[in-house]
Amino acid sequence: MQQLIKNVQIVDPASPHHLSVVDLRIELGKITAIAPSIPATEQDQVIEATGKSISTGWIDLLAAAGDPGEEYREDLLSLSRAAEKGGFSGLGYMPSTQPAIQTKADVEYVLNKTAGGKVRFHPLGALTKDRAGKELTEIYDMRNAGAAAFTDAFHPVKDAGIMLRTLQYVKLFDGTIINIPSDHTIVGNATINEGTMSTNLGMYGIPDVLEEIMVERDIKLAEYAGSRLHLACISSARSLEHIRAAKKRGVRVTASVTPYHLYFDETAVGSYDTTYKVNPPLRTAADVAALKDAVADGTIDVITSFHLPYDSDAKECEFEYAAFGMAGIETCFAAAFTAMAGVADITRLIACFTSEPRKVLGLDQVIIQVGSTCPLTLFDTTNQWTVSTSDLLSKGINNPFIGKTLNGNAIATLNVNPKTNI
């Protein structure tokens, strides 16, 4: 297929055409022409993109499904459709499955089942067997099979000795360890942020110091090991100062945030709506402001959906018993773009969806230029829309943005070459 995209703005700081409005032709999966004006031919499928933008393909660093084991929540194919709807050409697939992605065969299962699809899956291997935090998995075998990075997903690595050994192990091939520093089990059945709302609602709270302690520990261990560490789903201002200082010292640390931690604060749980029960919990308005500033100044590198889809049984129950997590891969960009309005420009925001997650996963960096076979995401930053269930392809019923009015959205993913490491 031959496509001609007319009057589109390129958003790619590495491209010589960055922020230029151009015509762009794609032939057989390759960009063959970029110019101010390209005449259409009979072979061209013309896409009029006046007022629209295009970037290299977006990567969602952390997304989950229930495949294998709990496909009723989300299977690989429904996740792929939802990711494409959200503008993603690739995603890091979390090992929070039954069984966990913890062997070469598990990695190959994900790769084989999603091969040939428009969204490229990058399996994330479990760090410890059954994500129990006690015994290391077959990390090297999974790496050779195609695992992009290693994490126990929403089970943080509690044992410092285990964490250090994994950091030292992946250094052999310059791999990345991803840890979500939120061990709420220390405070038992706590469900929301410890603060004004937890006091008003009479609920046990999760203090932000727990995140801070694990962030500081992981940074120290990564600095000692000289390894690559990604701290995922940061939620508190207290954590940011440690990350900022570590980067200044040259520690190989990166960090991510979810769009819902940029959009909502702890007051969202005031109605006891279990949609807003997440871990890390929604924090204070001051934390939200600090997170936005950290995205803008580069302390936080990546915005990830942290897509955790659930069915009604898991969410339509008492708050105490509801599952932690939100679905939101389709609304990830729109929620982030809306939340970051006036704080970060589109160049910085798109980097959080493109070049930065590629660095974390060790993927090839790509540029929009003639001869490139890179995936592309076409998007609109000018429209305003109200999210409805008809806009969503995920099986998860727990998207917090249903009924919310957002700005900007993905239009299409294009030019995906599944044989490349991008």
N, C-alpha and C positions, 0 to 999 in steps of 0.2 A: 504494500500500500504506500502511496505517495501523498504526503500531507503538506499543505502550505498554510502556515499560520500568519495571518495578516495583522499588522499594527499592534504588536505585542511588546510590552516592556520587559526586558531581560533584567532579572535580579540575580546577579552572580558576581560578587566582588573579584573573583579570579578571572572573569571573562573580559576581553577587551571591549565588549559591548554592554558592560554593566550600566543599567539605568537608561539605556538607549531604547527608543521605540523603533522596531524593525519588522521586516518580514523574515520568516524562517521556514526553510523547506526541509522535510525529512523524507528520505528515500531508503527503503529496506532497512529501517532501524538505524540510519546514520544521518546526521545533520550535513546536508550537502551545500547549503547556501544560507547566508545571513547578509541582508542588505537593507537599505532604507525602503526600497520597493522592488519586489520580484513579480514579474508578470505571471499570471496563472496559466497553466497548460491544461489540456483535456485530461491528463493523467492525475492532476491534483485534486485531492479532497480539500477544499478551501475551508479554513476555520477562521471566521472573522473574530478578532480578539481586541478590538478597540476598547481601551479602558481596562484591559486585563493584563496580567503579568505572568511570567514564566520563570521557573528556577530549575536547578537540577532536582532530581527526584527526592522527595522527602523520605526520611527514615524515622520510624518510631522505635525508640530504643528499647522500650519495655511494654510488651503486650502479652496477654494471656488468653488461653481458651481452656477447654476441658478435654482436649484431644491429645493423647488417649485417656480413656477412663471415665470422663464426665462430659461426653459430647452433647448431652442435653443442654448444658450451659452455653457452650459455644464449641463448634468444631473448626477444624483448620480451614475448610472451604468458606464457612460463614464469616470467619475472621478475615479471610482474604478479601471477601466482597466488601466487608465493612471498612477495611483498611484502604482499599481502592477508592471507596466513596469519600473517605477522609483525605484523599490526595497523596497517600503513601505508596511509594514504589518498593519499599522494603521495610522490614521490621525485625527487631530482636524478639524471638519467641521464648518466653519464660518457661522454666522447667517445672512449673507448679502443676504437674499432671499426675495421673495415676496409672502406671508408675511414673516417677520423676524421669526427666531426660538425664540419664546418668551413665549410659553406655554408648559405645559406637553404634550399636543397632538402634538405639533410641534416636540418636541424631539422624541416622540414615532414614528412619521412618518419617520424620518431619520433612526432610529434604525430598524424599521420593514422593510423598503424598502431595506436596505443593509444587513439584517440578512442572515447568511450563506455564504456570500461572502468571498473571500480570504483576503480582506482588511477590517480591523475592523474600523468602523466609531465611533468617539467620538464627539457627538454634542457639540458645544459651544453655550450656551444660551445667548441671547441678554441681556445687562444690563438694557437698558431702552426701553420703548414701542416704536416700530417702529424705534428703534435706533435714536430717536430724541433728546435724552439727557435731557428729562424733567421729566419723571415719571418711577419709578422702575418697572421692570417686576416681574413675579411670580417666583423669583429665587429659593426659597425653593422647590416648586413643581417641577421645572425643574431638580433640583439636584436629587430629589427622583426618577425622571423618567429616569435619566441616563446622564444628562448634566455633562461634565467633568470640565468645567470652564466657565467663563462668560466674554463677551466682546461685544462691539458695532462695532467690526471689524474695517474697515477703517474710521469709524466715531469716532474720538477721543472724550472722555468725557470732555467737555469744562467747565462744572460747577463743581467747587471744592466741593461744598456741596453735590452734587449727587455722586461724586467720593468717598468722605469720607463715606457717608452712605452705599455705596455698599461694600467698604472695611470692614466696621464694621459688615455688615450683613453676609458676607461670612465667617467671623471669627468664627461664631457659628459652622460651620462644617469644618473648616480649608480649605476652598475653595480658588481658585485663581482668581484674577481679571487680565485680559489681556487688556492693553491699548496700542494703537499705537500713540505715542506722536507727531503727525504731523498735526497741524491745519493750513493748507494752506489757509483756508477761510479768515483768518485775512488780507491777502494781496490780496484779490479779485481774479482776473483771472490770477494770477501767475502760471507758469507751470513747470519751471525748477529751479535748484539751483541758488541762487543769487551769482554771482561771475563773473569771466572773460567771461564765455560762454554766460551768460545772457546779459552782456554788448555788446559783439561782435555781438550777434544775434538780439539785440534790443528787448528782451523779458523781461517781468516782472519776477522777481526772488523770490524764497522762501528762506528766510534767515535761516541759521542753528540755530540761537538764538531761533526761535519759538519752535523747538524740545527741545532745552536745557531747556527752561523755563518750559515746561510741564513735562519733566523728573524730574527736581528738585522739582516741585510741587508734583508730584505723589509719589516720594520718601519720602518727608516730611509727606504726609498724611498716607502712609503705615507705616512709623515709628511710627507715633502717634497712629494709630489703632492697630499696632502689627499684621498686616495681610500680606498675601502672594500677591505679586504684580509681574506681568511679563510685562516688557517693550519690546514691539515687534518692529521688523523692525528698529532697531537703524541705523542711517545713518551718524552721524557726530561725529568727535573727541571730540567736546565740551561736548557731552552727556556722554562720557565714563568716564570722571573724576568723575562725580557725582555718576555714578553707582559703580565705583571702590571704592570710599570713603564710600558709603552706605554699601557695602558688608563688608568692614573692621569694620564698626560700628555694624554689626550684623543685619542690616535691612533685612527683608525677601524678597529680590528683586532678580529677575533673568532677563536676557535679551536675545534677539535673533537678528539675522541679516539674510538677504536674500543672496543667492549666487550671485545675480546680483549686489548687493552693494559691494561684495568682488571682483567681476570680472571687472565691468565697472566703469569708472568715468564720469564726466560731459561732457567730449569731445565727448561722444557717440551721443549726441543730435545735434552735429554740422551739420548733414545733414537733420535736421528736420524730422527724421524718428520717427513716433509716437509710434513705438514699445518701444522706450526708454523713453516714457512719463510715469513716475511712481511717486507715492507719498507714502513715502518720496522720494524726487528726488535723482537722482544720484549726488553725491557730488564731491569734488576735489580729486586729486590723493593722497594728504596728508591725507584726511579722509579715503580713501580706505586702505592706509598703517596702519593707526591707528586701523581700524576695524579688519584687519588681526591679528595684535598684540594682540588685545583684545580677539579674538577667542583663540589664542595660550595660553594666560595666564589665561584664565577662566573668565575674566570679562564678556565676552559674553558666554552664556551657550549653546545656541541652534542655529542651522542653519535651517531655515524654507524656503520652496519654496515660501510662500505667493502667491500661485497660483491663479491668477485672469484671467480666460479665457474670451476672447471676440471674437465676429464675425467681419467680414470685415466692417460692417456699423459703428462699434464703433471705429475702428482704421484707416480705409482708408479714411481719411478726413483731413481737416486743423488741424495743431498741436493744435491750441487753443481749438478746439471742440472735440478732441479725448479723449477717456476715459483714466483714469489713470490705470496702472497695466500691469503686464506681466504674461503670462502663463509659466510654467516651471517645473512642478512636475516630468516629465520624465528625465529632465536634471539636476535636483537639485544637486545630489551627484557629478556627473561628473564636473559640473561647480565649485562647492566648492572645490573639490579635485584638480582641475587644478589651481584655484586661490590661494590655500593655499600651493602649492608646495614650499618646502624649508622654510616654516614658522611654520607649525605644523605637527607633525608626525601622522601616521594613527590611533594610539590609541586615541589621543586627538580628531581627526576629527570624528571618529566613535562615541565617547561619545556624540558629538553634535547631532547625529542622533538617539541615543538609550537611554541611561540612563538619560540624561538631559531632553529631552522632556517628558519622563515618570514622572520625578519629578514634572514638571510644571503641568501636567494634573492629578497628583495624582494616576497614574497607578502603579501596582505592579512592583517592580524591578525583573528582571529575570537573570538567569545565564546559560551559556552553560555547562552543566554537565549531567552525567548519571541520568536519572529519570525526567529530565526537560521536560515540555510540551510547552516551550516557542517558539514563532515564530522565524524564522531564515531568514537572508538575505545573499544570496551567491553573491559575487561581485568580480570584477577584477580590480586591480590597475595597471596592466601592459600594457593594450591595449590603443591605440590611435584611435579615430574615428571622422569622420566628420558628424555632425548632419544633417539629412535630414527629410523632412516631413514624409517620410515612417517610420521613427523611432518613430513617435509620435501618440498617441492614443487619446489625448485630442481633444475636438472640437475647442479649442481656437486656433486662427491663429496667436496669438501674442507672440510666443516664440522667444526671442532675440538670441538664440543660433543656429538657423537654419543657416547652412553654416559655423559655427565655428568648429574648430578642438579641441576636448576635450580629456582629459585623464581619464581613469577609467569609469566603468559603472556597474550597477546592472545586475545580470544574472537571479536570481529567488528568490522568497519568498517561504519558506518551513515551514511545521510543524505548521500551524496556528490552534490554538484551540479557536473558537469563544466564548466559554463559560467562558473563563477566563478574568480577568481584566488586560490584558496586551496588 
